[in-house]
Each structure stands twice: as C-alpha cells, then as structure tokens.
Amino acid sequence: MGFDFDRIIERRGTDSLKFDSGEKRGKPADILPLWVADMDFSAPEPVLLALQERVRHGIFGYTEPSAPYFDALVTWFTGRFGYTFDPEWVVITPGVVNAISIALRAFTAPGDAVLIQEPVYYPFRQTIHANGRRLAVNTLRFVGGKYTIDFADFERQIVEHGVKLFILCSPHNPVGRVWREDELQEMVRICAKHDVLILSDEIHCDFVFPGHTHHLLPTLVSEEAGRMILATAPSKTFNLPGLQVSNIFISDPDLRKAFLRGLHAGGLSHANTLGLVACQAAYSEGASWLEALLVYLRGNMERIDAFLRAELSLVRLVPPEGTYLAWLDCRQLGLSPEALDDKLLHGAGVWLNRGDLFGATGAGFVRLNAGCPRGALDEALARIGGVL
C-alpha cells in the first residue's frame, strides 16, 4: 500500500495550535510553522475509518476500554518492544504531561526535588514549578556533536537535592538521543540506590532510526520495575494529540492505587471516547503506515543535513537517533537566542522553537519539526538559508 506523505493538507482555519495561533502569540501572520510537535500528515486510514464508524453511531457517552483495546496494546508493545504486561497495569490519562502532574502530586510533597536532564521538553520544568516542587537538573554533556549523560553529576544531584522523582525522556526530546541499554541501566541503578521513583516519558518510542534500538525501561530492569512508571501514547506516532489518550503502565499495585487516587481527584474518571477508538485502531492496524512514515522522516532528516552542509555550513544538525524533531546547532552564527529567533521569525518567516526554551544549555540551538511534507520542509530551509 502506498502512502502519500507529500500531500499538503491545509490546516489553517481549523483552530490548529500550530497554524492558527501565531498572531495571538505575536508572530507574523504568514509564518511557516515548524515548531510544536504535531505532524502535518493525516492519521492512518484504518484510524479514520474507525472514527467515521463511531461518529455514524451518533452517541458519545461515557466509555471504558474493553478487551480488544488492551489486546491492541499487547500486540503493539509486546511485538515491537518485547514488553509483557498485565492489562490491569494500564491507567488511561488525557496525556503524558497530565500523568506527570498526577505523579508529582501522588508521589512527592510541596518543596520536594524532581530531577530532569536539560535541555529537555520544557513542560517538564513548567509542570514541576506549577506543582510547587523544586527543580534539580542533570545537564547533558554535548561533546563531539553528541549528547551523553554525566552519571557522576546525575547521582550528585539526587544526593544534594534529596530527589524523590526522576522524569526520564526516552527517546530524548529535543536532542534526539535513543538511550543505549547500558545508559538506561545505570540511571536505574542509581535511582534504585537512592530510592528515587522514575517516570519514563516514552511518547516518542516508535520514532527510532536505523542503527539504534529503543528499550522500554521496564523491559531492562524487571527486579526494579515496581519503582517506575512508563508513560506512552499513540499521539505522536499516529498524529492524534487532539484526541487526548495516553496509556500509563504501573506494575506496582500500591503505586497504581496512589496514581489512580490522583487521577480521580482531578475528576478524570473516563477517557475520550474517540481517543479510545483511534488508539485501538492505530495499534491494531497502523504498523505499515508507521514503517512508511519512518522512511519518509529519515529522508527529511537527510535533506536537512545535506542542505546545511551545502548551503549553511555554520549550522549543524545534531545527528538524530530518534523522534521527528531536528535539533540544530546554530552557535557558530554568533547570535543571541533573541537575535536568532528574530531573524527566523521576521526575516525568514519560519517559526521554530528557541533552544533556550528547553533549558539554559539549549541557547544557540533551535528545534525544527521535520514531521511535514517535503515541499514545506524545502520551503522552510530555503527561507532559513536566505536569511542566515
């Protein structure tokens, strides 16, 4: 079956956050947006058909997932990652950030320290602060064009701040690392030593490029699996974030009970009906679409790299191992984050994410969402090259 990822789908006028919110946020009206992490591709056909069938039914009452929903999860996560689990472990939330907020309130107290690895997905920091917790940062090392973990500092941050919870980003957004097995095991070892709960955000787990393997954290450390929470969602993989369904795996019954209390305290006792339908269809019938998409995304990353090497040698693509987010090192341009952002927005007419949004060490970088048709990507690169 062929998939047309080159097709441009008009998203303006659909109340799209990505395309329709620019002017409200002070951006030029005709901006080309490659910022927020949703893709510009239609969801897989089986998902659309399942949604259409449910819409024709006409009733959208309170809905709970049944056996076929969990069968779809088992098929996906066992088949692709070797993860065996009991469906009772699954807690459904509207999103991974929502799950992080619930976990913060369930497993930490106001003033407790929570560890993250910057530069990292900025809602981690925002959610920690919004819930009155303290931030501890293990800054990733960037040496020779690659990010690695400073494990001595990782443990030092835990000890000095009395960290209670570690939020792992795997694969890592925005730097594109797919953590190796030994890296994951060392983080788990240190957290187990100091009784630190791990919440592993693996929402990008399906986006891994050749030569790399994603390991769902619980598959590596069964003896400590009870001290971790695995957060997943079909939203990035199949471009479904607006349907707001995430699957959170919690094997330890006491942790799960505490998490559920937090979920219900927020009034979230039932999931989005259409989100459940889409998730089941995607995990049941979306594999071939995803495999084709991964090839297309790899081509987009190669196109970015080739363009920069040929036309803009002072900007480098940090080699992506996973995700569809290109992390561009612009530091050799010698521009401040504000000046770089101004050139991109008002000179090139392209909206990217500023790197310092992800932490201080992201200054001089930008994040480009490569989950778009190649024609749009080529236009964005030409605009950027014309200005920088």
N, C-alpha and C positions, 0 to 999 in steps of 0.2 A: 504494500500500500504506500502511495506517495503522500507526502505531507508538504504543504506549501507555506514554508516559514518566511518566504519573501513577500507575501501578500501584506500590503499596507492596510490596516484596519483603522478607520477614522475613530479616534477616541475623544476628540474634542466634542463638547456638548453632551457628554454622558455623565457629568458630575465627577469626572475622574480626578482623583487627587493629583495624579502625575501630570495631567494635561490641562486641567481646568482651574487649578488653584494658584497659578503663577502670579497673576496680577494682585490677588489678595495678599500674597507674600512679597510684594514689591518687585516682582520680576517683569521683564519686558513682555508685552502681550503676545509677540510672535516667537517666543522662546521655544527651542527644541529641547524637550526634557529627557534627560538620561540620568535621572537622579534616583528617586525612590525605587525600591527593589520589587517592582512587579513587572512582568514581561508584556510585550506588545503582541503576543501570539494568542489566537483563540485556543480555548481549552480543547482537549481531545474530543473527537466526535462521539465516542461512547458516553462521555460525561454529558455532552449536550443533549443526546437522545434520552438519557435517564432523567435529566432535569425537565425536558419537554414533556415526558410521560407523566411525571409527578405534577407538573403545572396543569396539564389537562385534567387530572383528577379533581383539582379545584379546591381542595381542602388542605390547609396548612396548620393543623392543630399541633398540640404538644406531641413530640415524637421522641421515642427512645430507640437506640440501635438494637437490632436483633442479630441472630446467629450469622446471617450472610455478611453483615458488616464486619464482624470480628473475623470471619473466615477470610475476608479480603485483606485484613491487616496481617493475619498469619501468613497468607500466601506471599505478600509483599516482603515483609520483614524477615521471615524465615528463608524464603527463596533467595533474596538478594543479599542478606547480611548474616544468615545463619543464626538469627536471634529467635530462640524459642521462648514463649511466654504464655502465661495463663491469661485469657481474656479478662479475668477479674482484676488484673493489674491495671487495666486501661481506665483512665479518667479523661473525659472529654471536656475541653475548655474552649472558649472562643478564640484563643490564640496563645502563642508561646509567651509573649510578654505578659499577658494576663496570668499565665501559670507562674511566671517568675514573681509577680506581685503577690499571688496567693502564697507561694512558698516563703517569701520574705516574712509575711505576717504569721505563717504557721510555724516556722522553724527558727526564727530569730526574734529578738526583742528590740525595741527602740534603742538606738545607740550601739547596737552590735555591729561588728565589721563584716563586710562582704567583699570577697576578692574577685577581681576581674583582670583580664590581660589586655591592656591597651597597646596600640589602637584597636578598638573593638566597637561593635554595634552599639551606637550611643544610647538607645533606650535602656540598656543595662544600667548605665550610670544614672540616667534620669529616674528610673524606677526605684533604684536603691535610695536616692535622695528623697524622692517623693514619699517613701515609706519611713523616713526618719532613721535610716540606717547609715552607718559610716562606710566610706569607700576605702578599700585597700587595693593598690594597683601593682601587679607584676608586669612591668613593662617588657614587651617582647624585644629581643635583640634584632637589629637589622644589619647584617654583615654580609658582604659579597652578594648583595641583591636578594638575600633570602632571610626570612624571619625564623628565629629559633627561640626556645624558652630558656630563660636564666633560672635554672632549678634552685640554685642557692638563694636567689632573691625570692623565688616562689615560696620557699619554706620560711625565709626570714620574715616576709610579710605576714604569713599565718601566725608566727610566734609573736612578733612585735605588736600586732594589732588584735590578737585573740580572735582570729577569724572563725566564724561559725558556719558560713556557707560560701562555696566557690561556684561561680557561674562560668562554665566552660562553653566556648563557642567552637563547634566542631562539625563540619569544616569551618574555618575561621573567616568571618566577615569583619573587616573588608580585605584582609591581606591575602586571602586565597589559599592558606595552608590547609592541607589534609594531613592531620597529625599521624605520625607513624605509631605503630603498636608500642614500641619502647617508650615513646614520649607520653602516651596516654597512661601506660602502666606506672611510670614514675610519678605522674601527677596523682594518680590514685593512691600509690604507696604513701606519699607524703600526707595526703588528706586523711587516710586511714590512721596514720601515726598520730595525728593531732585531732582526731575525731571531728573532721570537717565534712559536712554534708556536701555532695556535688550535685548540682543541677546542670545537666549537659544539654545545651541547646543544639540539636542536630537537624534543624529545619532544612539545611542545605545538603543533607546526606546523600541525596540522589545525584548531585552535580559533582562528579569526580572525573578528571581527565585521565587518559591512558598513562600508565606508569605509576599510578597511585591507587591505593585501596583505602576505602573508608571503613573504619571499625566502629560499630555501635559500642559505646563504652561498656554496657553490661556484658557483652559477649567476651570481654577480655578478662574480667575480674569477678568471676562468679562468687568467690568467697566473700567479697565486699559489696556485692550487688545491692544488698539491702540498704546501704548507705548512699544510694544515689537515685536520682530521678532523671529519667530520659524523656526529653521533650521533642516531639516530632509534629509534623503537619503536612498535609498534601498541598498546602497553599503555594509555596514556592515552586515545587516540582511541576504542578499542573496549572499554575496561574489561577488560583482560586482564593486569594486572600480575602476578598469581599464576602465570601460565604462563611468565614469565621468558624472553622472547626479544626481543632488540634487534638492529637492523641498523646496523652502523657502516661508513661509507663512507670508504675511504682510497685515494686515487688514486695517490699516490706509492709505487712498489714497495718502496723502502728503508724508508719509514715503516711500510708494511704488514708487512714482514718482521719489523721490530723489535716491532711491536704483537703479531703472532702469537706471537713467542717469549715475550712476557709472558703471553699468554693460555694457552699450553701449559705454561708454568712453574707456573701455578696449577692445572694439572690439568683445564682446561676445554676438552677437545678435541671434545665433542659437545654439541649443543643439546637442549633439552627437546622430546621427540617431539610432545607435544600442543601445545606452543607453536608449533612449526613449522606444524602443521596449522591452528591458529587464525589465525596470521598470514597464511598463504596465502589462506584463505577470506575473511578480513576485507578484505584489499586487492583481492581479486578481485570480491567481491560485496557489500561493505559500504557503498558510496558513498551509496545512497539513505537508508539508516539514519542515516548521519552528517549528511546535509543536513537531515533532520528534527530530529535532535538539536540542531544548531546553532540552529535556530529556537527550540526549546524553551529552550535555555540562554540565549539572548538575552532571552526572556521572563522567565526567572528573574532575570537581572541588572536588567531594567527594574522588576521587582517589588521588588527590594531597594532600588533608588534611590527609587522612589515612596514606599515605606514610610518610609524615613529622612527624606525631605523632609516628609512629613506628620506623622510621629509622633516623630521623634528627630533634630531639626534640628542638634544638636551633633555628630552623627556623619555623615560624608560617605563615599560610595562614590567611590573614585578611578576615574574613567571607564575601564572595561575595553575594551581593544582586542583582546585575545585571552586564551586559557585559560578555564577554568571556575571560576577562583578569584577571589573578590571580596576586594579589599584595602580595608579600612575604616579611615578616619582618625578616631580617637577622641580625639585630643589635646585638643580643646576641653572634654572632660569633666573635665580636670584631675586624672586618676587616674594613679597609678604603674602600670607594667606588672603588678606583683603584685596591686594592688588591683583593677584592671580584670579580670584573669584570675579572681580570687576571686569577683567579682560575677557573671561569666558562668557559672562552674562551679557555685558553691554557691547563687547567687541565682536565676539563670535556668535552671540545669540544662542548659546548652549548652556543648559542647566545641569551641572554635575554637583556631587556632594563635596564640600570642602573637607580636606583631610583632618583638620584640627577639630572638626565635629566629633571625631572618633577618639579624641584624646590629644594631649599636647604633642606627643611624638608623631602625630599624623600631619603636623604642619608642613606644608610644602608638597603634600600629596593631594590627589583628587580621586574620587571613586566614580567610575563610569559604568552604568548599567548596560551591559552588552546583550541583554535579552530583548533584542529588537530586530526587525528585518534589516538585511544588509544594506538596502538602499538608504535607510535612515542613518545607519551607522556611518556609511561612507559620507553622507552629507555632514554629519557632526564632525568627523575627522577633518574634512576639507575646511570647515569653518574654523576649527581649532587651529589647524596648520596655518591658515591665512592670517591669524592674529598673533600666534606665538612664534 
